[in-house]
Amino acid sequence: MRTIKARKLPKFTPAPEAVVNRFHALLERLPEAHARKMFGYPCAFVNGQMLIGVFQDRIVLRLSDEDRARCLQLPDIRPFEPIPGRGWREYVELPPHILIRHEIHSTLSSPPPTARKPAAAVAAPHPGAGPA
């Protein structure tokens, strides 16, 4: 019988009040976003996909490929990895000391396009079929 080695998960720490306040200030600029919690932290969703959120002492942003590449060139911005080695490809994390810098404002001006999931197809009635 094969044994499965348990993976050690990091302990999540509560977000500092200043980070949560900064999140809410950024959220005011996104009227189309719907706030809810994920992993116990405040997040905002557009078209059912997370756009911005808090994770421990950081703010996490979902960016287009172009914006993400540009952000990752800035000092101290890195790809988001909630669990080491398990990154979320479309997201970057902003450490606490840069949350007030000007660079993040431009990234929120154009959120990445999000494709809506197609609705389930409803079969049209057969032309010769009568009422059900």
Secondary structure by P-SEA (a helix, b strand, c coil): cbbbbbbbbcccccccaaaaaaaaaaaaacccbbbbbcccbbbbbccccccccccccbbbbbbcaaaaaaaaacccccccccccccccccbbbbcccccccaaaaaaacccccccccccccccccccccccc
